[in-house]
Amino acid sequence: MPAPERIIRLKTVLARTGLSRSTLYRKIAEGTFPAQLKISIHGTGWHESAVNRWIANPTSYREDRVE
């Protein structure tokens, strides 16, 4: 049975990527970093696998947005 998808919070994302908070949110707006998920009224997180895909190849990452 595969392990469930982990959700990681902002501090962890910043530590793993080395990005500043403002750069992270700018990249999300540009579609070059995975968008966050709403996990509670005031909380958000990221799928760990999506962040790991970005870390593996940050220059060619593009968010697959369905709009």
PDB file of N, CA, C and O in Angstrom:
ATOM      1  N   MET A   1       0.845  -1.180   0.000  1.00  0.00           N
ATOM      2  CA  MET A   1       0.000   0.000   0.000  1.00  0.00           C
ATOM      3  C   MET A   1       0.886   1.238   0.000  1.00  0.00           C
ATOM      4  O   MET A   1       1.754   1.361   0.865  1.00  0.00           O
ATOM      5  N   PRO A   2       0.694   2.172  -0.956  1.00  0.00           N
ATOM      6  CA  PRO A   2       1.545   3.362  -1.011  1.00  0.00           C
ATOM      7  C   PRO A   2       1.288   4.279   0.181  1.00  0.00           C
ATOM      8  O   PRO A   2       0.187   4.330   0.729  1.00  0.00           O
ATOM      9  N   ALA A   3       2.327   4.992   0.559  1.00  0.00           N
ATOM     10  CA  ALA A   3       2.206   5.946   1.664  1.00  0.00           C
ATOM     11  C   ALA A   3       1.322   7.113   1.233  1.00  0.00           C
ATOM     12  O   ALA A   3       1.357   7.513   0.069  1.00  0.00           O
ATOM     13  N   PRO A   4       0.537   7.659   2.146  1.00  0.00           N
ATOM     14  CA  PRO A   4      -0.313   8.805   1.780  1.00  0.00           C
ATOM     15  C   PRO A   4       0.543  10.033   1.459  1.00  0.00           C
ATOM     16  O   PRO A   4       1.655  10.183   1.963  1.00  0.00           O
ATOM     17  N   GLU A   5       0.006  10.888   0.623  1.00  0.00           N
ATOM     18  CA  GLU A   5       0.682  12.124   0.235  1.00  0.00           C
ATOM     19  C   GLU A   5       0.854  13.014   1.459  1.00  0.00           C
ATOM     20  O   GLU A   5      -0.112  13.279   2.174  1.00  0.00           O
ATOM     21  N   ARG A   6       2.080  13.477   1.705  1.00  0.00           N
ATOM     22  CA  ARG A   6       2.335  14.367   2.829  1.00  0.00           C
ATOM     23  C   ARG A   6       2.079  15.806   2.416  1.00  0.00           C
ATOM     24  O   ARG A   6       2.340  16.200   1.279  1.00  0.00           O
ATOM     25  N   ILE A   7       1.573  16.569   3.345  1.00  0.00           N
ATOM     26  CA  ILE A   7       1.389  18.008   3.168  1.00  0.00           C
ATOM     27  C   ILE A   7       2.434  18.698   4.026  1.00  0.00           C
ATOM     28  O   ILE A   7       2.541  18.429   5.222  1.00  0.00           O
ATOM     29  N   ILE A   8       3.206  19.589   3.414  1.00  0.00           N
ATOM     30  CA  ILE A   8       4.228  20.314   4.176  1.00  0.00           C
ATOM     31  C   ILE A   8       3.854  21.785   4.259  1.00  0.00           C
ATOM     32  O   ILE A   8       3.199  22.327   3.369  1.00  0.00           O
ATOM     33  N   ARG A   9       4.281  22.420   5.339  1.00  0.00           N
ATOM     34  CA  ARG A   9       3.913  23.803   5.604  1.00  0.00           C
ATOM     35  C   ARG A   9       4.985  24.758   5.072  1.00  0.00           C
ATOM     36  O   ARG A   9       6.038  24.332   4.598  1.00  0.00           O
ATOM     37  N   LEU A  10       4.693  26.057   5.161  1.00  0.00           N
ATOM     38  CA  LEU A  10       5.535  27.106   4.583  1.00  0.00           C
ATOM     39  C   LEU A  10       6.980  27.039   5.071  1.00  0.00           C
ATOM     40  O   LEU A  10       7.900  27.101   4.255  1.00  0.00           O
ATOM     41  N   LYS A  11       7.204  26.914   6.376  1.00  0.00           N
ATOM     42  CA  LYS A  11       8.576  26.886   6.895  1.00  0.00           C
ATOM     43  C   LYS A  11       9.394  25.765   6.269  1.00  0.00           C
ATOM     44  O   LYS A  11      10.566  25.951   5.941  1.00  0.00           O
ATOM     45  N   THR A  12       8.781  24.614   6.106  1.00  0.00           N
ATOM     46  CA  THR A  12       9.471  23.476   5.507  1.00  0.00           C
ATOM     47  C   THR A  12       9.773  23.732   4.040  1.00  0.00           C
ATOM     48  O   THR A  12      10.865  23.420   3.565  1.00  0.00           O
ATOM     49  N   VAL A  13       8.812  24.296   3.322  1.00  0.00           N
ATOM     50  CA  VAL A  13       9.006  24.606   1.902  1.00  0.00           C
ATOM     51  C   VAL A  13      10.161  25.600   1.734  1.00  0.00           C
ATOM     52  O   VAL A  13      11.025  25.414   0.878  1.00  0.00           O
ATOM     53  N   LEU A  14      10.170  26.647   2.548  1.00  0.00           N
ATOM     54  CA  LEU A  14      11.232  27.647   2.453  1.00  0.00           C
ATOM     55  C   LEU A  14      12.591  27.032   2.782  1.00  0.00           C
ATOM     56  O   LEU A  14      13.585  27.338   2.124  1.00  0.00           O
ATOM     57  N   ALA A  15      12.638  26.175   3.787  1.00  0.00           N
ATOM     58  CA  ALA A  15      13.906  25.537   4.162  1.00  0.00           C
ATOM     59  C   ALA A  15      14.408  24.613   3.063  1.00  0.00           C
ATOM     60  O   ALA A  15      15.605  24.593   2.776  1.00  0.00           O
ATOM     61  N   ARG A  16      13.521  23.854   2.447  1.00  0.00           N
ATOM     62  CA  ARG A  16      13.936  22.906   1.405  1.00  0.00           C
ATOM     63  C   ARG A  16      14.326  23.589   0.108  1.00  0.00           C
ATOM     64  O   ARG A  16      15.235  23.124  -0.580  1.00  0.00           O
ATOM     65  N   THR A  17      13.659  24.682  -0.244  1.00  0.00           N
ATOM     66  CA  THR A  17      13.922  25.321  -1.532  1.00  0.00           C
ATOM     67  C   THR A  17      14.988  26.401  -1.461  1.00  0.00           C
ATOM     68  O   THR A  17      15.657  26.679  -2.457  1.00  0.00           O
ATOM     69  N   GLY A  18      15.153  27.010  -0.295  1.00  0.00           N
ATOM     70  CA  GLY A  18      16.096  28.117  -0.171  1.00  0.00           C
ATOM     71  C   GLY A  18      15.534  29.425  -0.698  1.00  0.00           C
ATOM     72  O   GLY A  18      16.258  30.416  -0.799  1.00  0.00           O
ATOM     73  N   LEU A  19      14.248  29.439  -1.037  1.00  0.00           N
ATOM     74  CA  LEU A  19      13.614  30.660  -1.541  1.00  0.00           C
ATOM     75  C   LEU A  19      13.168  31.538  -0.381  1.00  0.00           C
ATOM     76  O   LEU A  19      12.928  31.054   0.726  1.00  0.00           O
ATOM     77  N   SER A  20      13.060  32.841  -0.650  1.00  0.00           N
ATOM     78  CA  SER A  20      12.450  33.733   0.338  1.00  0.00           C
ATOM     79  C   SER A  20      10.940  33.620   0.191  1.00  0.00           C
ATOM     80  O   SER A  20      10.440  33.120  -0.816  1.00  0.00           O
ATOM     81  N   ARG A  21      10.226  34.086   1.195  1.00  0.00           N
ATOM     82  CA  ARG A  21       8.759  34.027   1.159  1.00  0.00           C
ATOM     83  C   ARG A  21       8.203  34.809  -0.034  1.00  0.00           C
ATOM     84  O   ARG A  21       7.306  34.330  -0.727  1.00  0.00           O
ATOM     85  N   SER A  22       8.733  36.005  -0.272  1.00  0.00           N
ATOM     86  CA  SER A  22       8.216  36.822  -1.381  1.00  0.00           C
ATOM     87  C   SER A  22       8.518  36.182  -2.736  1.00  0.00           C
ATOM     88  O   SER A  22       7.683  36.231  -3.639  1.00  0.00           O
ATOM     89  N   THR A  23       9.698  35.586  -2.887  1.00  0.00           N
ATOM     90  CA  THR A  23      10.038  34.914  -4.136  1.00  0.00           C
ATOM     91  C   THR A  23       9.144  33.703  -4.354  1.00  0.00           C
ATOM     92  O   THR A  23       8.705  33.447  -5.475  1.00  0.00           O
ATOM     93  N   LEU A  24       8.874  32.962  -3.294  1.00  0.00           N
ATOM     94  CA  LEU A  24       8.003  31.796  -3.389  1.00  0.00           C
ATOM     95  C   LEU A  24       6.626  32.191  -3.916  1.00  0.00           C
ATOM     96  O   LEU A  24       6.122  31.582  -4.860  1.00  0.00           O
ATOM     97  N   TYR A  25       6.018  33.211  -3.307  1.00  0.00           N
ATOM     98  CA  TYR A  25       4.683  33.626  -3.739  1.00  0.00           C
ATOM     99  C   TYR A  25       4.690  34.247  -5.138  1.00  0.00           C
ATOM    100  O   TYR A  25       3.704  34.125  -5.865  1.00  0.00           O
ATOM    101  N   ARG A  26       5.775  34.907  -5.523  1.00  0.00           N
ATOM    102  CA  ARG A  26       5.874  35.435  -6.889  1.00  0.00           C
ATOM    103  C   ARG A  26       5.919  34.287  -7.884  1.00  0.00           C
ATOM    104  O   ARG A  26       5.264  34.342  -8.925  1.00  0.00           O
ATOM    105  N   LYS A  27       6.686  33.248  -7.574  1.00  0.00           N
ATOM    106  CA  LYS A  27       6.771  32.088  -8.451  1.00  0.00           C
ATOM    107  C   LYS A  27       5.430  31.358  -8.558  1.00  0.00           C
ATOM    108  O   LYS A  27       5.085  30.853  -9.626  1.00  0.00           O
ATOM    109  N   ILE A  28       4.676  31.301  -7.464  1.00  0.00           N
ATOM    110  CA  ILE A  28       3.345  30.694  -7.516  1.00  0.00           C
ATOM    111  C   ILE A  28       2.457  31.490  -8.471  1.00  0.00           C
ATOM    112  O   ILE A  28       1.744  30.909  -9.288  1.00  0.00           O
ATOM    113  N   ALA A  29       2.501  32.815  -8.368  1.00  0.00           N
ATOM    114  CA  ALA A  29       1.689  33.676  -9.238  1.00  0.00           C
ATOM    115  C   ALA A  29       2.082  33.512 -10.703  1.00  0.00           C
ATOM    116  O   ALA A  29       1.226  33.594 -11.584  1.00  0.00           O
ATOM    117  N   GLU A  30       3.370  33.281 -10.972  1.00  0.00           N
ATOM    118  CA  GLU A  30       3.859  33.087 -12.339  1.00  0.00           C
ATOM    119  C   GLU A  30       3.556  31.687 -12.866  1.00  0.00           C
ATOM    120  O   GLU A  30       3.627  31.447 -14.071  1.00  0.00           O
ATOM    121  N   GLY A  31       3.216  30.761 -11.965  1.00  0.00           N
ATOM    122  CA  GLY A  31       2.985  29.376 -12.370  1.00  0.00           C
ATOM    123  C   GLY A  31       4.250  28.555 -12.441  1.00  0.00           C
ATOM    124  O   GLY A  31       4.251  27.473 -13.028  1.00  0.00           O
ATOM    125  N   THR A  32       5.344  29.054 -11.846  1.00  0.00           N
ATOM    126  CA  THR A  32       6.613  28.336 -11.888  1.00  0.00           C
ATOM    127  C   THR A  32       6.939  27.661 -10.559  1.00  0.00           C
ATOM    128  O   THR A  32       8.077  27.250 -10.335  1.00  0.00           O
ATOM    129  N   PHE A  33       5.958  27.547  -9.687  1.00  0.00           N
ATOM    130  CA  PHE A  33       6.095  26.812  -8.424  1.00  0.00           C
ATOM    131  C   PHE A  33       4.714  26.255  -8.088  1.00  0.00           C
ATOM    132  O   PHE A  33       3.704  26.892  -8.387  1.00  0.00           O
ATOM    133  N   PRO A  34       4.658  25.074  -7.472  1.00  0.00           N
ATOM    134  CA  PRO A  34       3.346  24.487  -7.152  1.00  0.00           C
ATOM    135  C   PRO A  34       2.507  25.399  -6.252  1.00  0.00           C
ATOM    136  O   PRO A  34       3.020  26.007  -5.313  1.00  0.00           O
ATOM    137  N   ALA A  35       1.238  25.482  -6.549  1.00  0.00           N
ATOM    138  CA  ALA A  35       0.319  26.283  -5.739  1.00  0.00           C
ATOM    139  C   ALA A  35       0.041  25.584  -4.409  1.00  0.00           C
ATOM    140  O   ALA A  35       0.092  24.359  -4.306  1.00  0.00           O
ATOM    141  N   GLN A  36      -0.253  26.391  -3.405  1.00  0.00           N
ATOM    142  CA  GLN A  36      -0.551  25.832  -2.093  1.00  0.00           C
ATOM    143  C   GLN A  36      -1.987  25.325  -2.032  1.00  0.00           C
ATOM    144  O   GLN A  36      -2.831  25.700  -2.845  1.00  0.00           O
ATOM    145  N   LEU A  37      -2.241  24.470  -1.055  1.00  0.00           N
ATOM    146  CA  LEU A  37      -3.566  23.903  -0.824  1.00  0.00           C
ATOM    147  C   LEU A  37      -4.139  24.492   0.448  1.00  0.00           C
ATOM    148  O   LEU A  37      -3.407  24.701   1.416  1.00  0.00           O
ATOM    149  N   LYS A  38      -5.394  24.755   0.464  1.00  0.00           N
ATOM    150  CA  LYS A  38      -6.046  25.221   1.689  1.00  0.00           C
ATOM    151  C   LYS A  38      -6.310  24.001   2.556  1.00  0.00           C
ATOM    152  O   LYS A  38      -7.018  23.086   2.136  1.00  0.00           O
ATOM    153  N   ILE A  39      -5.747  23.978   3.770  1.00  0.00           N
ATOM    154  CA  ILE A  39      -5.920  22.824   4.655  1.00  0.00           C
ATOM    155  C   ILE A  39      -6.762  23.143   5.882  1.00  0.00           C
ATOM    156  O   ILE A  39      -7.181  22.238   6.604  1.00  0.00           O
ATOM    157  N   SER A  40      -7.009  24.419   6.119  1.00  0.00           N
ATOM    158  CA  SER A  40      -7.910  24.846   7.187  1.00  0.00           C
ATOM    159  C   SER A  40      -8.335  26.281   6.879  1.00  0.00           C
ATOM    160  O   SER A  40      -7.987  26.818   5.827  1.00  0.00           O
ATOM    161  N   ILE A  41      -9.070  26.889   7.769  1.00  0.00           N
ATOM    162  CA  ILE A  41      -9.544  28.252   7.533  1.00  0.00           C
ATOM    163  C   ILE A  41      -8.381  29.214   7.304  1.00  0.00           C
ATOM    164  O   ILE A  41      -8.421  30.032   6.385  1.00  0.00           O
ATOM    165  N   HIS A  42      -7.354  29.119   8.129  1.00  0.00           N
ATOM    166  CA  HIS A  42      -6.215  30.034   8.016  1.00  0.00           C
ATOM    167  C   HIS A  42      -4.910  29.333   7.649  1.00  0.00           C
ATOM    168  O   HIS A  42      -3.844  29.944   7.720  1.00  0.00           O
ATOM    169  N   GLY A  43      -4.975  28.077   7.264  1.00  0.00           N
ATOM    170  CA  GLY A  43      -3.749  27.331   7.002  1.00  0.00           C
ATOM    171  C   GLY A  43      -3.657  26.824   5.580  1.00  0.00           C
ATOM    172  O   GLY A  43      -4.656  26.455   4.963  1.00  0.00           O
ATOM    173  N   THR A  44      -2.434  26.814   5.076  1.00  0.00           N
ATOM    174  CA  THR A  44      -2.177  26.252   3.751  1.00  0.00           C
ATOM    175  C   THR A  44      -0.959  25.344   3.831  1.00  0.00           C
ATOM    176  O   THR A  44      -0.185  25.399   4.787  1.00  0.00           O
ATOM    177  N   GLY A  45      -0.805  24.518   2.825  1.00  0.00           N
ATOM    178  CA  GLY A  45       0.347  23.636   2.738  1.00  0.00           C
ATOM    179  C   GLY A  45       0.569  23.263   1.290  1.00  0.00           C
ATOM    180  O   GLY A  45      -0.176  23.691   0.409  1.00  0.00           O
ATOM    181  N   TRP A  46       1.585  22.474   1.045  1.00  0.00           N
ATOM    182  CA  TRP A  46       1.941  22.037  -0.301  1.00  0.00           C
ATOM    183  C   TRP A  46       2.074  20.531  -0.310  1.00  0.00           C
ATOM    184  O   TRP A  46       2.479  19.932   0.687  1.00  0.00           O
ATOM    185  N   HIS A  47       1.734  19.910  -1.436  1.00  0.00           N
ATOM    186  CA  HIS A  47       2.011  18.484  -1.591  1.00  0.00           C
ATOM    187  C   HIS A  47       3.530  18.326  -1.639  1.00  0.00           C
ATOM    188  O   HIS A  47       4.208  18.989  -2.423  1.00  0.00           O
ATOM    189  N   GLU A  48       4.050  17.450  -0.800  1.00  0.00           N
ATOM    190  CA  GLU A  48       5.493  17.242  -0.751  1.00  0.00           C
ATOM    191  C   GLU A  48       6.026  16.766  -2.100  1.00  0.00           C
ATOM    192  O   GLU A  48       7.118  17.172  -2.498  1.00  0.00           O
ATOM    193  N   SER A  49       5.295  15.929  -2.804  1.00  0.00           N
ATOM    194  CA  SER A  49       5.756  15.416  -4.089  1.00  0.00           C
ATOM    195  C   SER A  49       5.885  16.534  -5.133  1.00  0.00           C
ATOM    196  O   SER A  49       6.801  16.512  -5.955  1.00  0.00           O
ATOM    197  N   ALA A  50       4.966  17.510  -5.100  1.00  0.00           N
ATOM    198  CA  ALA A  50       5.042  18.632  -6.043  1.00  0.00           C
ATOM    199  C   ALA A  50       6.263  19.493  -5.761  1.00  0.00           C
ATOM    200  O   ALA A  50       6.944  19.935  -6.686  1.00  0.00           O
ATOM    201  N   VAL A  51       6.541  19.731  -4.480  1.00  0.00           N
ATOM    202  CA  VAL A  51       7.731  20.515  -4.114  1.00  0.00           C
ATOM    203  C   VAL A  51       8.990  19.754  -4.514  1.00  0.00           C
ATOM    204  O   VAL A  51       9.950  20.355  -4.997  1.00  0.00           O
ATOM    205  N   ASN A  52       8.993  18.443  -4.319  1.00  0.00           N
ATOM    206  CA  ASN A  52      10.157  17.636  -4.709  1.00  0.00           C
ATOM    207  C   ASN A  52      10.377  17.662  -6.222  1.00  0.00           C
ATOM    208  O   ASN A  52      11.519  17.675  -6.681  1.00  0.00           O
ATOM    209  N   ARG A  53       9.277  17.669  -7.009  1.00  0.00           N
ATOM    210  CA  ARG A  53       9.422  17.792  -8.477  1.00  0.00           C
ATOM    211  C   ARG A  53      10.049  19.127  -8.839  1.00  0.00           C
ATOM    212  O   ARG A  53      10.895  19.195  -9.730  1.00  0.00           O
ATOM    213  N   TRP A  54       9.637  20.198  -8.148  1.00  0.00           N
ATOM    214  CA  TRP A  54      10.216  21.519  -8.413  1.00  0.00           C
ATOM    215  C   TRP A  54      11.700  21.527  -8.048  1.00  0.00           C
ATOM    216  O   TRP A  54      12.518  22.048  -8.807  1.00  0.00           O
ATOM    217  N   ILE A  55      12.054  20.958  -6.899  1.00  0.00           N
ATOM    218  CA  ILE A  55      13.456  20.916  -6.463  1.00  0.00           C
ATOM    219  C   ILE A  55      14.305  20.150  -7.482  1.00  0.00           C
ATOM    220  O   ILE A  55      15.442  20.537  -7.752  1.00  0.00           O
ATOM    221  N   ALA A  56      13.768  19.078  -8.044  1.00  0.00           N
ATOM    222  CA  ALA A  56      14.507  18.269  -9.010  1.00  0.00           C
ATOM    223  C   ALA A  56      14.816  19.031 -10.290  1.00  0.00           C
ATOM    224  O   ALA A  56      15.855  18.796 -10.908  1.00  0.00           O
ATOM    225  N   ASN A  57      13.931  19.944 -10.703  1.00  0.00           N
ATOM    226  CA  ASN A  57      14.142  20.685 -11.950  1.00  0.00           C
ATOM    227  C   ASN A  57      13.421  22.030 -11.884  1.00  0.00           C
ATOM    228  O   ASN A  57      12.373  22.191 -12.509  1.00  0.00           O
ATOM    229  N   PRO A  58      13.963  23.001 -11.137  1.00  0.00           N
ATOM    230  CA  PRO A  58      13.260  24.272 -10.946  1.00  0.00           C
ATOM    231  C   PRO A  58      13.143  25.137 -12.205  1.00  0.00           C
ATOM    232  O   PRO A  58      12.184  25.898 -12.331  1.00  0.00           O
ATOM    233  N   THR A  59      14.083  25.039 -13.125  1.00  0.00           N
ATOM    234  CA  THR A  59      14.060  25.931 -14.287  1.00  0.00           C
ATOM    235  C   THR A  59      12.985  25.574 -15.299  1.00  0.00           C
ATOM    236  O   THR A  59      12.510  26.446 -16.026  1.00  0.00           O
ATOM    237  N   SER A  60      12.593  24.306 -15.361  1.00  0.00           N
ATOM    238  CA  SER A  60      11.586  23.927 -16.361  1.00  0.00           C
ATOM    239  C   SER A  60      10.241  23.564 -15.745  1.00  0.00           C
ATOM    240  O   SER A  60       9.363  23.070 -16.451  1.00  0.00           O
ATOM    241  N   TYR A  61      10.057  23.798 -14.445  1.00  0.00           N
ATOM    242  CA  TYR A  61       8.774  23.465 -13.805  1.00  0.00           C
ATOM    243  C   TYR A  61       7.694  24.414 -14.301  1.00  0.00           C
ATOM    244  O   TYR A  61       7.901  25.625 -14.380  1.00  0.00           O
ATOM    245  N   ARG A  62       6.554  23.853 -14.628  1.00  0.00           N
ATOM    246  CA  ARG A  62       5.371  24.636 -14.986  1.00  0.00           C
ATOM    247  C   ARG A  62       4.179  24.013 -14.301  1.00  0.00           C
ATOM    248  O   ARG A  62       3.990  22.798 -14.358  1.00  0.00           O
ATOM    249  N   GLU A  63       3.379  24.826 -13.658  1.00  0.00           N
ATOM    250  CA  GLU A  63       2.167  24.367 -12.985  1.00  0.00           C
ATOM    251  C   GLU A  63       1.164  23.940 -14.034  1.00  0.00           C
ATOM    252  O   GLU A  63       0.906  24.677 -14.985  1.00  0.00           O
ATOM    253  N   ASP A  64       0.590  22.743 -13.870  1.00  0.00           N
ATOM    254  CA  ASP A  64      -0.463  22.257 -14.769  1.00  0.00           C
ATOM    255  C   ASP A  64      -1.785  22.779 -14.234  1.00  0.00           C
ATOM    256  O   ASP A  64      -2.421  22.135 -13.399  1.00  0.00           O
ATOM    257  N   ARG A  65      -2.194  23.936 -14.711  1.00  0.00           N
ATOM    258  CA  ARG A  65      -3.426  24.554 -14.222  1.00  0.00           C
ATOM    259  C   ARG A  65      -4.589  24.222 -15.136  1.00  0.00           C
ATOM    260  O   ARG A  65      -4.480  24.284 -16.361  1.00  0.00           O
ATOM    261  N   VAL A  66      -5.693  23.873 -14.521  1.00  0.00           N
ATOM    262  CA  VAL A  66      -6.915  23.624 -15.256  1.00  0.00           C
ATOM    263  C   VAL A  66      -7.868  24.756 -14.939  1.00  0.00           C
ATOM    264  O   VAL A  66      -8.381  24.853 -13.824  1.00  0.00           O
ATOM    265  N   GLU A  67      -8.107  25.614 -15.919  1.00  0.00           N
ATOM    266  CA  GLU A  67      -8.974  26.781 -15.697  1.00  0.00           C
ATOM    267  C   GLU A  67     -10.056  26.849 -16.724  1.00  0.00           C
ATOM    268  O   GLU A  67     -10.880  27.763 -16.695  1.00  0.00           O
TER     269      GLU A  67
END
